[in-house]
Amino acid sequence: MLVLTRKSGEGIIIGEDIRITILENKEGRIRIGIEAPPEKKIFRLEVYERICQENKEASQWDLKKLDVLSSLLSEKKELK
């Protein structure tokens, strides 16, 4: 991990297309500004972790539910 010390108004560059600027440091909270191309996805860490967890949960198949769905689809085909 790279650790930097910056003052308000100072910043860092990541690659050639991402600029991070320290906007304010007040009462133990730091406000930052991020300039990046629109195709770059930027998330707060807790949001990103939640997205990863929900994607993991969504990818888990319950085989019993899959069997029920399969039988329902078979019954629907038979009714046609």
N, C-alpha and C positions, 0 to 999 in steps of 0.2 A: 504494500500500500504506500502510495506517495502521500506525504503529509506536508502541507504548505501553510504558511501564515500570510494572510492578506488583510489589508485595511479596506475600509469602505472606499469604493471607486476603483479599486484594483481588481484584477481578474486573472484568469488563466485561459489558455487555448488548448483544446483537445483536437488533435488532428489538424486539418486545415479548415474545418467548417463548423466547429462548435466553440462558442465563446461563453465563458461563465464569468459574471461580474458580481462582486460583493456590493450590494446596494445599501445595506444597513446592518449594524450590529448594536442592538438595543435590548437591555434587560435579559441578557442570556439567549436571545433569539437572533438568528442571522437570516436576513432576506437576501436571496440571490436571484439574479436574472440569467436566463439561459437563452442564447441565440443559437438556433440550429435549423438546418433545412427541414421543411415540413415533412419529409419522408422519414425522418428520425423519430422514433417513438421515445418519449421521455415520461417516466412515471416516478412518483414518490415510491420509496422502497416498500412501504407497507401495502400500497396498492398493487405493485408488481408481484409481491409475494402472494397476495390474495388471488390475483389472476392465475398464477401458476398453480395454486392449490385447487382452484375451481376447475381448471383445465385437466388436472390430474384426476379429480373426482369424476368429471364428465367422461373421461376415457375408460373408466372401469365399467365392465359389463357384468351385470348380474345374469347368469345363465338361465335362471328360472324365469326371469322377466323376458328374456330373449325367446325362450320356448313358448311362453304365453303369446307373445307377439307373433311368432311364426305360425302358431295354430290359428290365431285370429285371421291372419292374412290368408291362410289356406281355406278357412271356412268362407271367407269373402269371395274367393275365386270360385268355390263350389257353388255358391248362390247365383253366380252369373250364368 
